[in-house]
Amino acid sequence: MKNIIVLNGSPHKNGNTSALLKAFLSGLKKGKKLTVTQFDAYALRVAPILASDFSGKKEKKDDMQSVLPKILAADLIVLATPLYYWGMSAQLKLVWERLFGTDYKLFKGKRLAILATGGGEDKKDSGADLIEAQYKNICAFMGMRFVGLCFASSEKQPVSKNKKALATAQALGKKAGKW
């Protein structure tokens, strides 16, 4: 059985990002036995990284104590986020940045998929291309496999009504599930 962790950066339980995530998971789960754990970043209490965190003398007591083991046990990490100022939500970025300093060998062979929603017409206009390039580099550095990024525009209609975007997310989920 494969372990999947979803880190959702949207504060809207039934919004555009959730619609895209639901389609992705339907493609991923088809005919497979998976364990999917989702954390909603906006609901987590996660402290930021400080330079003093690397002295080895401090351990933060926050929700990362329960999130980090799930990330390390995951075969697939899914980042789902609305785009703000050409980047992922601050809540999700905070969770991801707390991985800094973790032994990167622990990520070798893991897969990463990104789902992003925003107001632009396409990846370039929305900033999703910037996130894609950044995370391709992060994956290469950490020995992970970048599965892909699915962007859905919410500029003209809600993502839940965008059949093309939902089909693309479902296809990415299916691709991500090919072990």
Rosetta blueprint (number, residue, H / E / L):
1 M L
2 K E
3 N E
4 I E
5 I E
6 V E
7 L E
8 N E
9 G L
10 S L
11 P L
12 H L
13 K L
14 N L
15 G L
16 N H
17 T H
18 S H
19 A H
20 L H
21 L H
22 K H
23 A H
24 F H
25 L H
26 S H
27 G H
28 L H
29 K H
30 K L
31 G L
32 K L
33 K L
34 L E
35 T E
36 V E
37 T E
38 Q E
39 F E
40 D E
41 A H
42 Y H
43 A H
44 L L
45 R L
46 V L
47 A L
48 P L
49 I L
50 L L
51 A H
52 S H
53 D H
54 F H
55 S H
56 G L
57 K L
58 K L
59 E L
60 K L
61 K L
62 D L
63 D L
64 M H
65 Q H
66 S H
67 V H
68 L H
69 P H
70 K H
71 I H
72 L H
73 A H
74 A L
75 D L
76 L E
77 I E
78 V E
79 L E
80 A E
81 T E
82 P E
83 L L
84 Y E
85 Y L
86 W L
87 G E
88 M L
89 S L
90 A H
91 Q H
92 L H
93 K H
94 L H
95 V H
96 W H
97 E H
98 R L
99 L L
100 F L
101 G L
102 T L
103 D L
104 Y H
105 K H
106 L H
107 F H
108 K L
109 G L
110 K L
111 R E
112 L E
113 A E
114 I E
115 L E
116 A E
117 T E
118 G E
119 G L
120 G L
121 E L
122 D L
123 K H
124 K H
125 D H
126 S H
127 G L
128 A H
129 D H
130 L H
131 I H
132 E H
133 A H
134 Q H
135 Y H
136 K H
137 N H
138 I H
139 C H
140 A H
141 F H
142 M H
143 G L
144 M L
145 R E
146 F E
147 V E
148 G E
149 L E
150 C E
151 F E
152 A E
153 S E
154 S L
155 E L
156 K L
157 Q L
158 P L
159 V H
160 S H
161 K H
162 N L
163 K H
164 K H
165 A H
166 L H
167 A H
168 T H
169 A H
170 Q H
171 A H
172 L H
173 G H
174 K H
175 K H
176 A H
177 G L
178 K L
179 W L
